[in-house]
């Protein structure tokens, strides 16, 4: 009976943590979209899309907590695919801005990135403190780590934009965020694949799920 109680308590604690992280990401995504539009910034819009996809992943993680392991792998795979799709959209937008031109506002980029860095650091710490994470929760942690690194890139780009008046730092960071998303998406898909082998006790290459 005590073991069952511990499982329920652990699940409730994880659910509470994921709800906090979910709403923080929804709030920061709205901020990125609003400020990104006003600042004409590809990097900020890229992070807005990133945090939106993160919020979806955390919602899936909440649904997956009480689901079978196979269902959790499916949610993680969907998360990985979402990251890859998001990355493609950011790269296309960066190319459009390179061709048509843009005038990013460095100070607005800097302020938004600083606020987002604090929020994403809080999310990352909350997720890192969760013990015994399954494949889906590991995917959520990967997302928050990617976000925190991306915010640092925006801060650097914002400073260069303010010093030079050029738009290329904004575009470079936007594409870099997409690159981080591609790496994270592939890593999540690989983790889900290896988790399926771990559950069956097989080795990669022996059989396919």
N, C-alpha and C positions, 0 to 999 in steps of 0.2 A: 504493500500500500504506500509506503514512504517513497519508493522509487517512482511510482506513478505520480505522486504528488510533486516530486521534484521535476518530473518531465513537464507537468502542466505549468508549474511556476516558471521554468526556464522558457517555455513557449510564450507565456504571457509577457515575460520580460523582453524577449526578442521582439514580440509584436509591438510593445510600447516603444522600443527603440526605433523600429522601422517606421512607425507612425510619425515620430518626431523628425526623422531624417526625410521622410516623404514630404511633409509640409514645408520644411526648410528649403528643399529643392524646388518645390512649386513656387515659393515666394521669390527665391533668387532667380529662377527662370523668367518670371514676369519682369523682374528688375532688369535682367540682361536684355530682354526684348525691347522694353521701353527705352532704356538708355542707349542701347545699340542703334535703334532707329533714329533717335535724336542726334547721336554722335556720328552717324554714318559709318559705323564700325563693323567690319566683317568678323573681327575677333570676338566682339561682344555678342553678336547674333549667333556665332558659332557656339559659344558657351551657353547661350540661351537654349538652343536646340539640344545641346549636350545635357543640360540640367533637366530639360523636359523629358528626354529619353531616360534619364536617371530616375525621375519621379515615377515613370511607368514601370521601370525595373523594380523599384521598391514596392510598388503596389502589387506586382507579380510575386515578389518575395513574401509579402504578407499572405497572399493566397496560398503560397507553396508551403508555408510553415507546417500545416497539418496534413499535407498531401504526401503520397508515396514518393519514394526516392526517384522513380522514373519521371513522375510529374515535375519534380524539381529540376531535373535535367532538361526537360522540355522548356521550362520557363527560362532557365539559364541560356539555352540555345537561342531562344527568341530574343533575349537581351543582347546577345552577341551579334545577331543579325541586325538588330536595330542600330547598334553602334556603327556597323559597316555602312548601312544606308545613310545614317546621319553624316558620316564622314564624306560620302560621295556628294551630298548636297552642299556641304561647306566648301568643298573644292570647286564645284561648279560656280558657286556664288563668288568666290575669290577670283576666278578667271574672268567673270563678268565685270567685276570691279576693276580689274587690271586693264581690261579693254576699254570700258566706258569711263573710268576714272572715279575717284572718291575723295572726300575731304574729311577724314576722321578727326574728331575732337579729342586731343590727347588728355586734357584735364578730366573730362568726363569718363574716359576709358580708365584712367588711373583711379578715380574715386570708386567707380563701380567694381573694379577688380579687387581693390583693397577690402571693400565690404564683403564681396563674395569669398575672398580668401579666408576671412575669419569664419564665415558660415560653413564653408567646406571643411575647414580644419575641425570644427566642432563635430560635423557629420562623420569625418574620418575617425576621430577619437572614439566616438560612440560605437561605431562598427568594429573597430579594432579591439575594443574591450569585450566584445562578445566571444565567448569561448565555444569551441566545438562547432565552428561554422560549416554548414553544408555547402554544396556546389553553388547554390543560388545566392547564399549570403556571401560567399567568397567573391562572386560576381559583383555584388553590391559594393563590397569594399574596394574592388578594383575601380569601379566607377568614381567613388569619392576621391581616391588617390589621384586619378587622372584629372579630376576637376581642380584639385589643389595645385597640381603642377601647372595646369593651364593658366590659372590665375596669376601665377608668377610670371609667365610669359607675357601676359597682357600688360602687366605693370612695366616690364622692360620695354615693350613696344610703345606704350603710352609715353614714356620718357623720351624715347627716340623721336616719336612723332612731334612732341612739343619742341624738341631741340632743332629738328630739321624741317618740319612742315611737310614731310613726305608721307605718302600713304602706304608705301611698301612694307614698313614694319607691321602695320595692322594686317596686311594680307599674308605676310610670312607667318605671323602667329596664328591666324585663322587656319592656314594650311597645316601648321604644326599641331594644332589642336585636333585636326582631322587625322593626322598621322598617329597621334596618341590614341585616338579612338579606334583606328584600324588595328593597332597593336593590342589594345585592350579587348576588342571584339574577338580577334583570333585567339587570344589567351583564354577567354571565357569559353569559346567553342572547344578548344583543346582540353580544358579542364573538365567540361561536361563529357567529352568523349572518353577521357581517362577514368572518370567516375563510373561510367557504365562498365568498363573492364574491371574496376575495383569491386563493384557489386557482384559480378559474376565470377570473380577470381580468375580472369583470363589476362592475357598479355596482348598489348597492341600488335596487330598484324595477324593474330591467330584466327580471329573471326570478326565479323561485323555485326553491330546491333541491328 
